[in-house]
Amino acid sequence: MEKEIRDVVIIGTGPAGYTAAIYSGRANLKPLIIEGHQPGGQLMITTDIENFPGFPEGIPGPELMSRMRKQAERFNVDFIFGSVAEADVSRSPFGLTLDDGRDILARTLIIATGANAKWLGIESEGLYRGRGVSACATCDGFFFRNCRVFVVGGGDTAMEEALYLTKFASEVVLVHRREEFRASKIMSLRAKKNPKIKTMLNEVVDEILGDGTKVTGIRLKNVKSGELIEHACDGVFMAIGHEPNATLFKGQLDMDDYGYILTKAHSTETSVTGVFACGDVQDFIYRQAVTAVGTGCMSAVEAERYLESIR
């Protein structure tokens, strides 16, 4: 098998990965970026981004990712389409095996594999994703001004999403499958005190309704009686959690209980020297494109400094 050894290898091509590539490319480190099978990450399925600095009129997610890629291409960045099948960070240089069988060795490794929102898995959810169905209130809440929206979930994330949406929506309905919310008492109390927030307990989503172009309602099923009731609404927000794409490194890097890669304070360095993590794979708090860009920059700068220290 052909083997390559690179100073910097970046896994992932969302905002964090592209930014790390731009910075390490400008540092003349000739980085290699492994794109995965969905280049551009979650923003490729995001219609309009209105909170990314520098675009006062907003910009579609795919266009922003295309621009980031073109910028990276200016700086001697190599791209490989495909995914990492195996990773070994127990030795240096670090070893990666791609799904096409190619082996790559890396002196520094930047993990920018992101996280995926958890979805219900029903067909109508996918049909209206980006057209009334969302998993990010901070990203899309603005589009639901004076609208009625539903938030699905029962934890702190669901409470946070619901509270944020009250800045825009006329009414927010929290839907949870259990008798009680599992959120912390303080978050539950905040949601309960907000006059814009209503709750529906012991209910699950049976179907998301629409006219073919946008969401027009939601059908809920009572878990006790089995009764189905349709409710008019303009949007449905899923707040049932996220899954970081970090299983490759389970048992090799320190992670929290949810599988997010842990990084050192004020740094993107992981528990293994020379391995860095940026973006949503290590950020379970903000999960924004602009914060991912910031940590992508940090990873590249830290990788450059590490390489200088070992030469």
PyMOL commands that set and color helices and strands:
alter all, ss='L'
color gray80, all
select helices_A, chain A and resi 15-26+41-45+61-73+123-127+137-144+156-165+185-193+247-249+279-281+289-310
alter helices_A, ss='H'
color red, helices_A
select strands_A, chain A and resi 3-11+32-34+48-49+59-60+78-80+84-88+94-98+103-111+115-117+133-134+148-152+171-176+197-201+203-210+215-222+228-232+235-238+242-244+275-277
alter strands_A, ss='S'
color yellow, strands_A
deselect
rebuild
show_as cartoon
